[in-house]
């Protein structure tokens, strides 16, 4: 007999589809940032520079909560660039990417509690919360993001501990929550006494999006999660949390249980921020991925595939195939195309939905992939 | 209301003493490897080399379970060098250091179970297990390590889920478990149906020590934990687990919850193993720390402080001060010396014990530190 988490953990369906995807020509499955856009030279130089400047210090054990040098750079520069307001009673805690942040938040808050989540949601990050909750309340999404009216109807009858949301460039739905809904979410959190986990890894490459939900929060009900995976590189495993003092303090202590955030990688990210890399890449990557997304949207429409909300940013578009998406998936793989059948992202429904990603595919591959998909669906 | 772990987590007493220690001249508190011995140039070169050789691949998301390149180097070279036998039904899982390994193991196995542990033990790593157990059975240590007779007496009346042990260069007790006791531990695990977590971070710098407990195991009851923190550098956060297929598979899956192990750092460690750095440093560091330990032992004896088991390896010596160690600690800090009052390492007793570390102090500082301690005790 093992723990509940030990019993219930299983291979992520996204991982499974990605493994199959590796074997095909056209990859519309993977959600990893485009390898062509990883700033290899800058990263290589940053490693050399931090070792030369700081010496052995960059290779000591990490302090729980994160290295002060990185916290300062985020506080001085990165938050400002992203339009994130940090209140005086809030602190930054460095984590090993957003996924680690979610695991720490889940570990801190949850012990068989009721939580609410967008339907669909990104199951991989959500898993840390799911495996520690007793029951999950799914809330519909539309083009303006999470349906706040539906949420309030549910809150009137169900007490929740927290709500998990991806406000920008939603994975897998590709939508952004509108500004007025963001305000409303904070009001609901106040009124019905729950916390909001705002998982916002795409903001650094999202272009013009509404302010973070946490900017509307005055009482510490929003825990903001960010990451350098999209704007720099996922292999560094650096992200952060902003939360009120009590929560950030406790989450720092919980980091003592895994001590997993590489010290030198924190210095490397601090260095890259200091050198102005983020400003530069933020616009460039928004433009780069935006162009690929436009190609996907145009191709789908040209092929008469119209059942989707056109994303304004990010990597993902959620398409209704009107057929079982696993059936379509296996046919697509035979033709050299992969995507992610989106059922696993849904708490309920979603059997005919497909997540298409533009992150690693070239423009030509996107066009060809849509053609393959359209041919399969036409039969 | 938060989770049990969220409620019970508190600042590590070792961290607290270390923070005070930073402000004094002579640091016999810190357990961090000597900064002078971190191979900065080799590490800097390895970062450059892996980026040049593999390109963007080293900066992708890490695969759950670890990068194949590192697993291969450990399997082909590192285990052999350390005298670790891996059975065919066992697998290596890469972690963000040994601490992360312990967190994953705790998360997998424990949900309010009874566990056994050496008294004293290293409270920081043990915390991941402690916070998930209902009750902790302390087992005495002597110069030959964990007292197996006492353990069996307890096993006759108490059912335990697992035993946590540090077999070599024990932290804080400085002892090694004898070979016959290692065999006996495996027999007991079989007979009384429990798992053994063998936390062995010091083996790479331990010189000649008995074979790992896991070498005597034939049925997958031992989970072996290792780390590159002492032999290379802690700031990379790379360690690993060896466990039977079922457990290693599940622990790989649990890594999907935090995805915290830096991809590029795994390639860097693989590169350093391949270049033969480990063989070279293994002997050199054993000699280096051994000389400092000898100075500590000789100084203590010269000053009439004899109540300790002389360590054969590692960083730590556990000294009985015969006075409340916190009282002595505060007086020592006033005189410019720090150590760790060892009470927090004990499940029971230990009020008069002090952990002295030779890892970062110079030979002169060790001699001076013992003189200060002896003066305080003589008063």
Interface residues (C-beta under 8 A of the other chain):
Chain A: X2 X3 X4 X5 X6 X9 X10 X11 X12 X15 X32 X35 X36 X38 X40 X43 X44 X47 X48 X51 X52 X55 X56 X57 X58 X59 X60 X61 X62 X64 X95 X96 X97 X99 X100 X103 X107 X108 X109 X110 X111 X124 X127 X128 X131 X132 X229 X233 X234 X235 X236 X237 X250 X253 X254 X256 X257 X258 X259 X260 X261 X262 X263 X264 X265
Chain B: X2 X3 X4 X5 X6 X9 X10 X11 X12 X15 X32 X35 X36 X38 X40 X43 X44 X47 X48 X51 X52 X55 X56 X57 X58 X59 X60 X61 X62 X64 X95 X96 X97 X99 X100 X103 X107 X108 X109 X110 X111 X124 X127 X128 X131 X132 X229 X233 X234 X235 X236 X237 X250 X253 X254 X256 X257 X258 X259 X260 X261 X262 X263 X264 X265
